[in-house]
């Protein structure tokens, strides 16, 4: 089914991450903004457990597509075409303001800022 209305998700069971998880927080904010109450079927502290439970038919899960890359490629999981998805999360590279980065840390920072736009559409470069 294409273009599944978000409201339709109220009829599904969701397998969710633990309280305090960034994924759970993003999911809860998204559903609250859409005035949707979801049915939580299982709570776990790992994405792996959610993937296994979804494959076992226990419900739906929300996670990064990168987290499920192998399962998507093997066609053990699929991404539903839900309106207003995907949920966008913002990641930041941070470091202590007045501390000089080691050469390894500086190389890692530069790598992230260079490669991130190619990995995720809509990502921009550094803000110092």
Backbone as CSV, one residue per row, in Angstrom:
resi,resn,N_x,N_y,N_z,CA_x,CA_y,CA_z,C_x,C_y,C_z
1,UNK,0.841,-1.178,0.000,0.000,0.000,0.000,0.885,1.239,0.000
2,UNK,0.555,2.217,-0.799,1.340,3.438,-0.906,0.632,4.590,-0.207
3,UNK,1.432,5.506,0.350,0.869,6.685,0.988,-0.056,6.381,2.147
4,UNK,0.352,5.468,3.013,-0.468,5.079,4.164,-0.691,6.303,5.055
5,UNK,-1.943,6.615,5.379,-2.194,7.754,6.272,-1.589,7.491,7.659
6,UNK,-0.976,8.503,8.237,-0.354,8.361,9.557,-1.371,7.871,10.580
7,UNK,-2.573,8.376,10.509,-3.627,8.003,11.470,-3.877,6.493,11.475
8,UNK,-3.634,5.834,10.344,-3.836,4.380,10.226,-2.929,3.607,11.184
9,UNK,-1.812,4.213,11.572,-0.855,3.543,12.454,-1.406,3.301,13.857
10,UNK,-2.468,4.007,14.227,-3.074,3.796,15.549,-3.585,2.368,15.710
11,UNK,-3.874,1.699,14.628,-4.410,0.329,14.703,-3.319,-0.731,14.801
12,UNK,-2.069,-0.315,14.770,-0.944,-1.253,14.784,-0.289,-1.330,16.158
13,UNK,0.435,-2.401,16.385,1.231,-2.571,17.596,2.663,-2.170,17.269
14,UNK,3.255,-1.367,18.147,4.624,-0.911,17.927,5.586,-1.523,18.927
15,UNK,6.729,-1.887,18.434,7.835,-2.387,19.236,8.770,-1.199,19.396
16,UNK,9.013,-0.781,20.618,9.678,0.497,20.844,10.954,0.361,21.655
17,UNK,11.816,1.360,21.499,13.027,1.442,22.296,12.689,1.918,23.704
18,UNK,13.640,1.831,24.593,13.463,2.181,26.000,13.318,3.693,26.185
19,UNK,12.670,4.108,27.305,12.585,5.545,27.595,13.997,6.141,27.659
20,UNK,14.144,7.331,27.103,15.449,7.987,27.080,16.195,7.760,25.776
21,UNK,15.767,6.800,24.986,16.396,6.537,23.687,16.063,7.684,22.737
22,UNK,17.028,8.110,21.945,16.799,9.154,20.957,15.757,8.750,19.933
23,UNK,15.779,7.481,19.532,14.792,6.981,18.571,13.398,7.047,19.171
24,UNK,13.276,6.626,20.413,11.961,6.673,21.059,11.477,8.111,21.203
25,UNK,12.360,9.006,21.596,11.983,10.401,21.738,11.499,10.997,20.426
26,UNK,12.215,10.709,19.341,11.812,11.217,18.023,10.461,10.638,17.623
27,UNK,10.256,9.356,17.886,8.990,8.695,17.566,7.842,9.314,18.373
28,UNK,8.049,9.505,19.670,6.999,10.063,20.524,6.649,11.493,20.116
29,UNK,7.656,12.303,19.782,7.386,13.676,19.333,6.613,13.673,18.017
30,UNK,6.973,12.774,17.107,6.290,12.686,15.822,4.815,12.331,16.014
31,UNK,4.549,11.286,16.789,3.163,10.860,16.993,2.363,11.911,17.777
32,UNK,2.985,12.552,18.741,2.290,13.602,19.495,1.923,14.766,18.566
33,UNK,2.835,15.133,17.677,2.568,16.226,16.739,1.427,15.889,15.784
34,UNK,1.223,14.597,15.538,0.144,14.151,14.648,-1.095,13.689,15.434
35,UNK,-1.085,13.898,16.749,-2.220,13.541,17.622,-2.583,12.067,17.484
36,UNK,-1.549,11.233,17.573,-1.738,9.793,17.422,-1.275,9.088,18.693
37,UNK,-2.138,8.231,19.219,-1.786,7.383,20.357,-1.452,6.007,19.795
38,UNK,-0.271,5.511,20.129,0.108,4.193,19.601,0.011,3.123,20.675
39,UNK,-0.162,1.914,20.216,-0.205,0.742,21.072,1.217,0.180,21.160
40,UNK,1.785,0.163,22.354,3.134,-0.379,22.548,3.028,-1.845,22.938
41,UNK,3.614,-2.692,22.110,3.552,-4.120,22.375,4.758,-4.652,23.106
42,UNK,5.914,-4.036,22.895,7.153,-4.504,23.519,8.100,-3.324,23.629
43,UNK,8.872,-3.293,24.689,9.878,-2.257,24.892,11.213,-2.955,25.078
44,UNK,12.239,-2.481,24.367,13.549,-3.108,24.462,14.642,-2.055,24.358
45,UNK,15.835,-2.414,24.782,16.940,-1.467,24.710,17.848,-1.705,23.512
46,UNK,17.418,-2.542,22.557,18.237,-2.759,21.363,17.398,-2.739,20.092
47,UNK,17.994,-2.187,19.049,17.345,-2.208,17.736,17.312,-3.632,17.187
48,UNK,18.299,-4.419,17.551,18.343,-5.812,17.077,17.113,-6.580,17.546
49,UNK,16.719,-6.376,18.800,15.522,-7.056,19.317,14.270,-6.601,18.568
50,UNK,14.215,-5.324,18.235,13.065,-4.825,17.470,13.044,-5.465,16.092
51,UNK,14.179,-5.529,15.426,14.233,-6.149,14.098,13.769,-7.601,14.152
52,UNK,14.230,-8.335,15.146,13.848,-9.748,15.268,12.348,-9.887,15.538
53,UNK,11.815,-9.020,16.407,10.392,-9.082,16.741,9.525,-8.712,15.539
54,UNK,9.952,-7.731,14.759,9.205,-7.365,13.548,9.206,-8.542,12.580
55,UNK,10.353,-9.173,12.415,10.445,-10.330,11.521,9.571,-11.486,12.003
56,UNK,9.356,-11.557,13.308,8.507,-12.610,13.874,7.021,-12.247,13.810
57,UNK,6.715,-11.055,13.280,5.320,-10.658,13.124,4.672,-10.085,14.370
58,UNK,5.491,-9.588,15.298,4.953,-9.085,16.561,4.484,-7.633,16.485
59,UNK,4.777,-6.941,15.406,4.368,-5.547,15.283,5.268,-4.783,14.344
60,UNK,5.166,-3.459,14.424,5.966,-2.558,13.603,7.052,-1.924,14.454
61,UNK,8.121,-1.519,13.826,9.188,-0.817,14.523,9.581,0.427,13.761
62,UNK,10.150,1.372,14.471,10.683,2.582,13.856,12.164,2.633,14.202
63,UNK,12.977,2.726,13.134,14.419,2.785,13.326,15.068,3.410,12.113
64,UNK,16.317,3.732,12.235,17.092,4.265,11.129,17.177,3.220,10.023
65,UNK,17.083,3.671,8.781,17.220,2.731,7.666,18.612,2.108,7.667
66,UNK,19.601,2.845,8.192,20.958,2.285,8.277,21.010,1.111,9.243
67,UNK,20.206,1.161,10.291,20.170,0.085,11.279,19.644,-1.214,10.675
68,UNK,18.719,-1.089,9.730,18.087,-2.265,9.124,18.615,-2.554,7.725
69,UNK,19.745,-1.985,7.376,20.277,-2.092,6.012,20.377,-3.534,5.507
70,UNK,20.955,-4.421,6.291,21.114,-5.817,5.849,19.772,-6.519,5.694
71,UNK,18.873,-6.298,6.644,17.551,-6.933,6.582,16.729,-6.398,5.409
72,UNK,16.876,-5.124,5.096,16.185,-4.543,3.943,16.734,-5.129,2.645
73,UNK,18.051,-5.233,2.573,18.691,-5.794,1.385,18.290,-7.256,1.178
74,UNK,18.180,-8.009,2.264,17.799,-9.424,2.192,16.289,-9.606,2.078
75,UNK,15.561,-8.485,2.100,14.095,-8.493,1.998,13.409,-9.219,3.165
76,UNK,14.068,-9.197,4.325,13.445,-9.732,5.539,12.609,-8.659,6.224
77,UNK,12.900,-7.390,5.922,12.119,-6.253,6.398,11.853,-5.344,5.215
78,UNK,10.817,-4.536,5.326,10.561,-3.543,4.288,10.117,-2.243,4.943
79,UNK,10.281,-1.170,4.210,9.894,0.151,4.694,8.500,0.455,4.174
80,UNK,7.597,0.782,5.087,6.241,1.141,4.695,6.213,2.572,4.164
81,UNK,5.388,2.812,3.183,5.237,4.143,2.608,4.162,4.898,3.397
82,UNK,4.576,5.525,4.494,3.656,6.228,5.389,3.797,7.732,5.143
83,UNK,2.669,8.411,5.042,2.681,9.865,4.843,3.433,10.546,5.987
84,UNK,4.159,11.575,5.663,4.947,12.377,6.605,6.163,11.653,7.170
85,UNK,6.495,10.502,6.631,7.728,9.815,6.987,8.726,10.045,5.865
86,UNK,10.019,9.941,6.120,10.660,9.491,7.347,10.702,10.590,8.403
87,UNK,10.939,10.145,9.623,11.148,11.075,10.731,12.607,11.538,10.610
88,UNK,12.803,12.825,10.573,14.157,13.367,10.422,14.744,13.658,11.794
89,UNK,15.951,13.169,11.990,16.682,13.456,13.226,17.920,14.246,12.873
90,UNK,18.341,15.100,13.773,19.524,15.922,13.541,20.667,15.419,14.405
91,UNK,21.798,15.223,13.778,22.993,14.784,14.471,24.007,15.926,14.422
92,UNK,24.794,16.032,15.462,25.772,17.107,15.552,27.116,16.528,15.972
93,UNK,28.169,17.068,15.402,29.520,16.742,15.843,29.902,17.853,16.801
94,UNK,30.187,17.485,18.031,30.528,18.490,19.031,31.900,18.201,19.618
95,UNK,32.541,19.257,20.060,33.809,19.116,20.766,33.954,20.295,21.709
96,UNK,34.836,20.153,22.636,35.045,21.213,23.626,35.573,22.458,22.927
97,UNK,34.934,23.581,23.209,35.193,24.822,22.474,36.653,25.283,22.548
98,UNK,37.215,25.309,23.704,38.560,25.882,23.867,39.664,24.833,23.947
99,UNK,39.365,23.640,23.470,40.378,22.585,23.500,40.770,22.244,22.073
100,UNK,42.047,22.156,21.834,42.548,21.800,20.518,42.329,20.306,20.301
101,UNK,41.773,19.969,19.126,41.534,18.563,18.809,42.839,17.870,18.442
102,UNK,42.944,16.601,18.825,44.097,15.811,18.397,44.020,15.651,16.888
103,UNK,45.101,15.231,16.272,45.091,15.064,14.806,44.082,13.997,14.389
104,UNK,43.908,12.955,15.190,42.934,11.898,14.875,41.510,12.449,15.005
105,UNK,41.245,13.177,16.078,39.910,13.756,16.274,39.596,14.765,15.175
106,UNK,40.572,15.584,14.790,40.370,16.558,13.722,40.104,15.852,12.395
107,UNK,40.833,14.773,12.104,40.615,14.020,10.862,39.227,13.384,10.858
108,UNK,38.799,12.880,12.012,37.471,12.280,12.114,36.389,13.328,11.897
109,UNK,36.541,14.489,12.516,35.586,15.583,12.343,35.491,15.980,10.876
110,UNK,36.632,16.169,10.234,36.641,16.546,8.817,36.001,15.468,7.947
111,UNK,36.268,14.200,8.261,35.660,13.094,7.514,34.139,13.143,7.635
112,UNK,33.642,13.296,8.858,32.189,13.353,9.064,31.561,14.499,8.292
113,UNK,32.159,15.667,8.389,31.593,16.834,7.728,31.665,16.719,6.204
114,UNK,32.669,16.038,5.701,32.792,15.853,4.252,31.839,14.780,3.740
115,UNK,31.722,13.672,4.456,30.969,12.518,3.963,29.480,12.546,4.299
116,UNK,29.085,13.211,5.361,27.678,13.198,5.788,26.716,13.647,4.699
117,UNK,26.989,14.726,3.958,26.017,15.145,2.931,25.763,14.068,1.875
118,UNK,26.734,13.248,1.572,26.561,12.181,0.595,25.786,10.987,1.146
119,UNK,25.789,10.838,2.463,25.101,9.711,3.091,23.637,9.994,3.357
120,UNK,23.339,11.234,3.697,21.967,11.603,4.060,21.602,12.891,3.348
121,UNK,20.575,12.847,2.501,20.151,14.072,1.832,19.733,15.143,2.832
122,UNK,20.036,16.377,2.529,19.606,17.490,3.377,20.595,17.846,4.473
123,UNK,21.697,17.103,4.575,22.686,17.409,5.602,23.627,18.480,5.064
124,UNK,23.934,19.449,5.908,24.841,20.508,5.511,26.137,20.384,6.292
125,UNK,27.093,21.198,5.954,28.412,21.134,6.558,28.497,21.750,7.932
126,UNK,29.709,22.149,8.291,30.042,22.578,9.643,29.486,23.937,10.007
127,UNK,29.202,24.090,11.290,28.912,25.380,11.899,29.892,25.526,13.042
128,UNK,30.788,26.447,12.933,31.772,26.638,14.019,31.297,27.662,15.009
